[in-house]
Amino acid sequence: MTSSSKVVAIQMDPIQSIDINGDSSFALGLEAQRRGHDLFHYLPTALAFQDGRLTAQAHPLILRREPGNHFTFGAPEVIDLGSVDVVLMRQDPPFDMGYITATHLLEHIHPQTLVVNDPREVRNAPEKLFVTRWPELMPPTLITSDKAAIDAFREEHQDIIVKPLFGNGGAGVFHLKPGDENLNSLLEMFRASIGREPLMIQRYMPAVRAGDKRIILVDGKPVGAVNRVPAAGESRSNMHVGGRPEKCPLTPRDREICEAIGPTLKEKGLIFVGIDVIGDVLTEINVTSPTGIQEIDRFDNISIEEDIWDAIEGRL
């Protein structure tokens, strides 16, 4: 370990099953390793807080870009997260009470240990709610549990999308065309599965057929984009449900959106953010565990993970 090297703990889901050609956490870990930093991996369930100390049972980690042989774990050890230099909070949503609790625990060590992204701001920025700070950039949107309000919104906009506020990966997203008779059944299903949580209802945007653009911002500045085109017969563009990544440039409208939200992201310590743009409107701001950097790297021959680590090291 050189004098400039750091200890980096990666809080993420099991590393055994990741797609090394698509996983952004893997790319970030490889770049940290290339810079000489020492890596640890631990699961969110390994966090423990006692007597003012936050610890985790973690494995020393070595990464390789070798399919089927992409990592080596050292013997597990309990590490004091207050003594490491950086924690990458990279577990996937859902944004449930377990996720929220992890942000509270990590607040005990941040910013003495730099947590990326800032855990307080992650907790305050659920992707489908944080975006509502910029209603002028969004499609017509309703957040409610009230059936009469949903009916009125549908009457006005006819073609709508209904989705849970705290879902991820396109799960639970429904497109209801005019005349579709399933709305009542759908609302009953949501009530049974998510209880009192409101739903998000938005006007359907036909532009999604041409793709849902993921734009990556580092320290509030756009660094690249990838278009995700939904499969035939599918209204969702998420790649794990068949969406196809395509190279795409940043348009003047994309840059306008990024200029509107970028200063707030930087101010809140949200170093690595992915936003979703359909047509000319902003639909989500992802701060929990954004993805897409490897696809953009390949299309644009860049290294977004280098940009992210430059921003992290600049804070250290």
C-alpha positions as CSV (number, residue, x, y, z in Angstrom):
1,M,0.0,0.0,0.0
2,T,1.6,3.3,-1.1
3,S,1.4,6.5,0.8
4,S,-1.4,7.8,-1.5
5,S,-3.4,4.6,-1.5
6,K,-6.7,4.4,0.4
7,V,-8.8,1.8,2.0
8,V,-12.1,1.4,0.1
9,A,-15.1,-0.6,1.4
10,I,-17.8,-1.5,-1.1
11,Q,-21.3,-2.0,0.4
12,M,-23.1,-4.0,-2.2
13,D,-25.1,-7.1,-3.0
14,P,-23.4,-10.5,-3.5
15,I,-20.5,-10.1,-5.9
16,Q,-20.6,-13.7,-7.0
17,S,-23.5,-13.2,-9.4
18,I,-22.8,-9.8,-11.0
19,D,-22.5,-9.2,-14.8
20,I,-18.9,-8.0,-15.0
21,N,-19.6,-6.4,-18.4
22,G,-22.5,-4.3,-17.1
23,D,-22.1,-3.8,-13.4
24,S,-21.1,-0.3,-12.4
25,S,-19.8,-1.3,-9.0
26,F,-17.4,-3.7,-10.6
27,A,-16.0,-1.0,-12.8
28,L,-15.6,1.4,-9.8
29,G,-13.9,-1.3,-7.8
30,L,-11.5,-2.1,-10.7
31,E,-10.6,1.5,-11.1
32,A,-9.9,1.9,-7.4
33,Q,-7.7,-1.2,-7.5
34,R,-5.8,0.2,-10.5
35,R,-5.1,3.3,-8.5
36,G,-3.5,1.2,-5.8
37,H,-6.4,1.4,-3.3
38,D,-7.1,-1.6,-1.0
39,L,-10.6,-3.1,-1.4
40,F,-13.1,-4.7,1.0
41,H,-16.5,-6.1,0.2
42,Y,-19.4,-6.5,2.6
43,L,-23.2,-7.0,2.4
44,P,-25.5,-4.4,3.9
45,T,-26.7,-7.0,6.4
46,A,-23.1,-7.2,7.7
47,L,-23.4,-3.7,9.2
48,A,-23.3,-3.5,13.0
49,F,-23.4,-0.4,15.2
50,Q,-22.4,-0.6,18.9
51,D,-21.0,1.8,21.4
52,G,-20.7,4.5,18.8
53,R,-18.7,2.4,16.3
54,L,-20.0,1.2,12.9
55,T,-18.4,-2.1,11.8
56,A,-19.0,-4.7,9.1
57,Q,-17.8,-8.2,8.6
58,A,-16.0,-7.8,5.3
59,H,-13.7,-9.7,2.9
60,P,-10.5,-8.2,1.5
61,L,-11.2,-8.2,-2.3
62,I,-9.2,-8.5,-5.5
63,L,-11.1,-8.0,-8.8
64,R,-10.3,-9.3,-12.3
65,R,-12.0,-8.8,-15.6
66,E,-12.2,-12.5,-16.1
67,P,-15.6,-14.1,-16.7
68,G,-16.2,-16.8,-14.1
69,N,-13.1,-15.8,-12.2
70,H,-13.7,-12.1,-11.5
71,F,-13.0,-11.9,-7.8
72,T,-11.0,-13.3,-4.9
73,F,-12.0,-13.0,-1.3
74,G,-9.6,-12.9,1.6
75,A,-10.5,-14.3,5.0
76,P,-13.4,-12.4,6.5
77,E,-12.6,-9.8,9.2
78,V,-14.5,-7.2,11.2
79,I,-13.5,-3.7,10.0
80,D,-14.2,-0.4,11.6
81,L,-15.8,1.6,8.9
82,G,-14.9,4.8,10.7
83,S,-11.2,4.0,10.0
84,V,-11.5,3.4,6.2
85,D,-11.1,6.2,3.7
86,V,-14.1,5.6,1.4
87,V,-17.3,3.6,1.6
88,L,-19.1,3.1,-1.7
89,M,-22.8,2.6,-0.9
90,R,-23.7,0.5,-3.9
91,Q,-26.5,-2.0,-3.0
92,D,-29.5,-2.1,-5.3
93,P,-32.9,-0.9,-4.2
94,P,-35.8,-1.5,-3.3
95,F,-35.6,1.6,-1.2
96,D,-37.1,0.0,1.8
97,M,-36.6,0.3,5.6
98,G,-33.5,-1.8,5.4
99,Y,-32.0,0.7,2.9
100,I,-33.1,3.7,4.9
101,T,-31.6,2.2,8.1
102,A,-28.3,1.7,6.3
103,T,-28.2,5.4,5.4
104,H,-28.8,6.3,9.1
105,L,-25.9,4.0,10.2
106,L,-23.5,5.3,7.6
107,E,-24.2,8.9,8.7
108,H,-22.3,8.0,11.9
109,I,-19.0,7.9,9.9
110,H,-19.6,10.4,7.1
111,P,-17.9,12.7,6.2
112,Q,-14.9,11.6,8.2
113,T,-15.1,8.5,6.1
114,L,-16.3,9.6,2.7
115,V,-19.5,7.8,1.9
116,V,-20.5,7.9,-1.8
117,N,-23.2,9.0,-2.2
118,D,-23.8,11.1,0.9
119,P,-26.1,8.8,2.9
120,R,-28.3,11.6,4.3
121,E,-28.9,12.9,0.8
122,V,-29.5,9.4,-0.6
123,R,-32.2,9.0,2.0
124,N,-33.7,12.3,1.1
125,A,-33.7,11.6,-2.7
126,P,-35.8,8.6,-3.6
127,E,-35.6,8.7,-7.4
128,K,-39.3,9.1,-8.1
129,L,-39.7,11.8,-5.4
130,F,-36.5,13.8,-5.7
131,V,-37.3,14.5,-9.4
132,T,-40.5,16.4,-8.3
133,R,-38.3,19.3,-7.2
134,W,-38.2,20.2,-10.9
135,P,-41.8,19.8,-12.1
136,E,-41.1,22.0,-15.1
137,L,-38.8,19.3,-16.5
138,M,-41.2,16.4,-15.9
139,P,-44.2,15.0,-17.8
140,P,-47.6,15.5,-16.2
141,T,-47.4,13.5,-13.0
142,L,-49.7,12.6,-10.1
143,I,-48.6,11.1,-6.8
144,T,-51.5,9.9,-4.7
145,S,-53.4,7.0,-3.1
146,D,-56.7,8.7,-3.9
147,K,-58.8,6.7,-6.4
148,A,-60.8,9.8,-7.4
149,A,-57.7,11.8,-8.2
150,I,-56.3,8.9,-10.3
151,D,-59.6,8.7,-12.2
152,A,-59.5,12.4,-12.9
153,F,-55.9,12.3,-14.1
154,R,-56.7,9.4,-16.4
155,E,-59.8,11.2,-17.7
156,E,-57.5,14.2,-18.6
157,H,-54.6,12.3,-20.1
158,Q,-56.2,9.0,-21.2
159,D,-52.9,7.1,-21.9
160,I,-51.1,6.6,-18.5
161,I,-48.3,4.8,-16.7
162,V,-48.9,3.5,-13.2
163,K,-45.9,2.6,-11.0
164,P,-44.9,2.1,-7.4
165,L,-42.9,5.0,-5.9
166,F,-40.2,2.8,-4.4
167,G,-39.8,0.1,-7.0
168,N,-36.7,-0.4,-9.2
169,G,-35.7,-2.0,-12.4
170,G,-39.0,-1.5,-14.1
171,A,-40.8,-3.8,-11.6
172,G,-44.5,-3.0,-11.2
173,V,-44.7,-0.5,-14.1
174,F,-47.9,-0.7,-16.0
175,H,-49.0,1.0,-19.2
176,L,-52.8,1.6,-19.3
177,K,-54.1,2.6,-22.7
178,P,-57.4,4.4,-23.2
179,G,-60.3,2.0,-22.6
180,D,-58.2,-0.5,-20.6
181,E,-60.5,-1.8,-17.9
182,N,-57.8,-3.1,-15.5
183,L,-57.2,0.1,-13.5
184,N,-59.4,-0.9,-10.5
185,S,-57.9,-4.4,-10.3
186,L,-54.4,-2.9,-10.6
187,L,-55.1,-0.5,-7.7
188,E,-56.4,-3.3,-5.6
189,M,-53.2,-5.3,-6.3
190,F,-51.0,-2.4,-5.3
191,R,-53.0,-1.9,-2.1
192,A,-52.5,-5.6,-1.2
193,S,-48.8,-5.5,-2.0
194,I,-47.5,-2.1,-0.9
195,G,-50.3,-1.0,1.5
196,R,-50.5,2.7,2.2
197,E,-47.7,3.9,-0.1
198,P,-48.9,6.3,-2.8
199,L,-48.5,5.5,-6.5
200,M,-46.9,7.6,-9.2
201,I,-49.1,8.1,-12.3
202,Q,-47.8,9.8,-15.4
203,R,-48.9,10.6,-18.8
204,Y,-47.6,7.9,-21.2
205,M,-44.9,9.3,-23.5
206,P,-44.9,7.6,-26.9
207,A,-41.3,8.8,-27.3
208,V,-40.3,5.9,-25.0
209,R,-40.5,3.6,-28.1
210,A,-37.4,5.4,-29.4
211,G,-35.7,4.9,-26.1
212,D,-35.3,5.9,-22.5
213,K,-32.0,7.8,-22.2
214,R,-29.7,7.2,-19.1
215,I,-27.4,10.2,-18.6
216,I,-24.6,10.0,-16.0
217,L,-23.6,13.1,-14.0
218,V,-20.4,13.3,-12.0
219,D,-20.3,16.0,-9.4
220,G,-23.3,17.6,-11.2
221,K,-21.8,17.6,-14.7
222,P,-23.0,15.3,-17.5
223,V,-20.3,12.9,-18.7
224,G,-22.1,10.6,-21.1
225,A,-25.4,8.9,-22.1
226,V,-26.7,5.6,-23.4
227,N,-30.1,5.1,-25.0
228,R,-32.1,2.1,-23.8
229,V,-34.6,0.9,-26.4
230,P,-37.5,-1.3,-25.2
231,A,-38.1,-4.7,-26.8
232,A,-41.0,-5.2,-29.1
233,G,-44.3,-5.3,-27.1
234,E,-42.6,-3.9,-24.0
235,S,-43.1,-0.4,-22.6
236,R,-40.2,-0.7,-20.2
237,S,-36.7,0.0,-21.4
238,N,-34.7,-1.5,-18.5
239,M,-31.9,-3.7,-19.9
240,H,-32.7,-6.7,-17.6
241,V,-36.2,-6.8,-19.1
242,G,-34.9,-6.8,-22.7
243,G,-34.0,-3.2,-23.3
244,R,-31.3,-2.7,-25.9
245,P,-28.4,-0.2,-25.3
246,E,-27.6,2.2,-28.1
247,K,-25.0,4.9,-28.5
248,C,-26.4,8.4,-28.3
249,P,-25.1,11.9,-28.0
250,L,-26.1,14.5,-25.4
251,T,-28.6,16.8,-27.0
252,P,-29.0,20.5,-26.1
253,R,-32.2,19.6,-24.2
254,D,-30.3,17.0,-22.2
255,R,-27.7,19.6,-21.3
256,E,-30.4,22.1,-20.3
257,I,-31.9,19.5,-17.9
258,C,-28.4,18.7,-16.5
259,E,-27.7,22.4,-16.0
260,A,-31.0,22.8,-14.1
261,I,-30.3,20.0,-11.6
262,G,-26.5,19.8,-11.6
263,P,-25.8,22.5,-9.0
264,T,-28.2,20.8,-6.5
265,L,-26.6,17.4,-7.0
266,K,-23.1,18.8,-6.4
267,E,-24.2,20.8,-3.3
268,K,-25.8,17.7,-1.8
269,G,-22.7,15.5,-2.2
270,L,-24.3,13.3,-4.9
271,I,-21.2,12.5,-6.8
272,F,-22.5,9.7,-9.0
273,V,-26.0,10.1,-10.4
274,G,-27.9,8.6,-13.3
275,I,-31.0,10.5,-14.7
276,D,-33.6,9.1,-17.0
277,V,-34.9,11.2,-19.9
278,I,-37.6,10.3,-22.3
279,G,-38.0,12.6,-25.3
280,D,-37.4,16.0,-23.8
281,V,-38.6,15.3,-20.2
282,L,-36.9,14.1,-17.0
283,T,-38.6,11.1,-15.4
284,E,-36.2,9.9,-12.6
285,I,-33.0,10.9,-10.8
286,N,-31.2,7.8,-9.6
287,V,-28.8,8.3,-6.6
288,T,-29.0,5.0,-4.8
289,S,-26.9,2.7,-7.1
290,P,-26.8,4.1,-10.6
291,T,-25.8,1.9,-13.5
292,G,-24.9,2.4,-17.2
293,I,-21.2,3.5,-17.0
294,Q,-19.8,0.4,-18.7
295,E,-22.2,0.7,-21.7
296,I,-21.3,4.4,-22.1
297,D,-17.6,3.7,-21.8
298,R,-17.7,1.2,-24.6
299,F,-19.8,3.4,-26.9
300,D,-17.9,6.6,-26.3
301,N,-14.4,5.1,-25.6
302,I,-14.2,6.9,-22.3
303,S,-13.8,5.9,-18.6
304,I,-16.5,7.4,-16.4
305,E,-15.2,5.4,-13.5
306,E,-12.0,7.5,-13.8
307,D,-14.1,10.7,-13.6
308,I,-15.9,9.4,-10.5
309,W,-12.7,8.5,-8.8
310,D,-11.1,11.8,-9.6
311,A,-14.1,13.5,-7.9
312,I,-13.8,11.1,-4.9
313,E,-10.1,11.7,-4.5
314,G,-10.6,15.4,-4.9
315,R,-12.7,15.3,-1.7
316,L,-10.1,13.3,0.2
